[in-house]
Amino acid sequence: MVDFDSDVCKVERRHFVQRWANTPKPGGAFAAVRDRDILGYGVVRPCIEGHMIGPLYALNTAITQPLLLTLSSLVPDKTIYIDALEENPSFIQLLSQDLQMEPVFESVRMYNKGDPGILRQKMFAISSVDTG
């Protein structure tokens, strides 16, 4: 997971990812794996109200769907929040049409020294608007 995260974020965040991978119940982390290669991973964890899904990184939207369903199943009957990136319109469609989620607020990602090259096409949900 660390290598996959590093590819997406362009910096190694070993301790950050290890902490997410060990999210206590109710909650947890899952990775989509094929032939020992990680295709994506996600985390669901308690937040002030309900639960938050994020980070959620994957090679494409198709991989996010089973990850979302698995993560959601860990907290049945709970309100789920997700800070999704609009750069992935197929993911936004999955959230709104297939999972019946509704937008609550929007935010804008801005940089003061140029875009650092983060692979936003693989970034479907950030950890939070506070940590990215």
Beta strands, then each sheet from edge to edge (+ up, - down):
strand 1: 28-34
strand 2: 37-46
strand 3: 51-58
strand 4: 80-82
strand 5: 123-125
sheet 1: 1+ 2- 3+ 4+
sheet 2: 1+ 2- 3+ 5-
end
